[in-house]
Amino acid sequence: MHPRHPAGPVLPDQDPDRGQELDELPDNSHEVGVIEWIDYRKTAELPIFPPIGPPPPRRHEVDEQRLFTEACLHGLRARLCDDVESLDGYLPPRVAQLARKVATVLEEPQPAAT
């Protein structure tokens, strides 16, 4: 093992003293890539997969199932905590409206008069 490469042996296409390696391209030619040694304490700031090309377009579609699920959970919580009025304070209007409907349906039924 090479002292600067504790992870494994130095391959013939690598030159550890210059910090370069040759990457094989699809046409069997080689391209020189530069190895940058980074202290492990600084790796938390690096992206896991560096982006290639422009970012994908943001989807503005509404996921109806997710919206309904979120409204059900908030409506249930509001009903259990008897705090239906607070839904408008922290939820988007459409989710708050659905959550309020869910909370209304979950009201405790009154015993039937006999």
N, C-alpha and C positions, 0 to 999 in steps of 0.2 A: 504494500500500500504506500502511496505517496503521502508525505506528511501534510500536504495542502489539500488532499482528496481523501479524507477518512472514510468516505462512503464506498470506495472501491478502487480497483486498479486503474491506472492511467492507460487509456486505449491509444493505439498508434495515431488515431486521427485527432488527438487532443494534445495541446501544448500547455501544460499547467503553468509554466514560467511566464508565458505571455498572456494567460487568461483567455485563450481562444480555443474554439473547437470548430471542426468542419462538419457542417450539416449536409447530409446527402439530399439532393433534390430529386423530384420524380424523373428527370431526364438523366440521372446518374452523374450529373455534375455536382460540384460542392460549393457551398457558400460558407464564408467565415462568419461565425457567430461569436459574440463577445459574452463571456461569463462575468457577471458582476456578483461578487461575493458580498452578501448582506448579513449584518449581525442579526442573530435570531430575534433579538428584542425589538428590531425594527420591522419584522415581517408582519406584525399585526396590522400595520397600516397599508399593506399591499393588497390589491384585489386578488381574489382566488383565481378568477379567470379574467385576464385582461380583455377588455372589449376590443373587438375587431370590427371596424367599420362604424357607421353611424348607429345610434341607439334605435331599437325597434320603435315603431310608432305606438303611442299610448292608445289603449283601447278605451273608448268612451261608452261601450256597451254596458248596460245595467244587467247584472246577473240576478234575474228575478228570484231564483231559488235562494241565493245568498241573502238577498234583501228580505225575503219572507222569514227565513231562519233567524236573522238578526232581530227582526221586529218581534218574533215570537219570544225570543229570549228576553228582550228588554221589556216586553209587555208582561211576561210572567214575573220578572223581578219587580217591576213597578207594582203589580197587584200584590205580591207577597209582602212587600215593604209598605204597602198602602201609600204609594208616592207617585201616582199616575200623573199629577200635575207637573212633575219635574222633567218629563220626557222631552218637552219642547226645549228645555235649556241646554241639552247636550247632544241631541240627535238631529240629523238632517230632517227637514220637514216631512218627506215621504216616509221615512222609517218611523218617525214619531207618530204619524197618522195611523200607520198599520199597527204599531205597538199599542196605541190607545184602543184600537178595535179589539186586539187580542186581550188586553186587560179587561175590557168591558165584557167579553164573552166569559172570562174566567171569574166574574163576580160570583160570590157565594150564593147559591140558590136559597130562597126563603122557603121554609116549610109550607106545604100546601094547607090551606084552611079547610078544616073538616066540619 
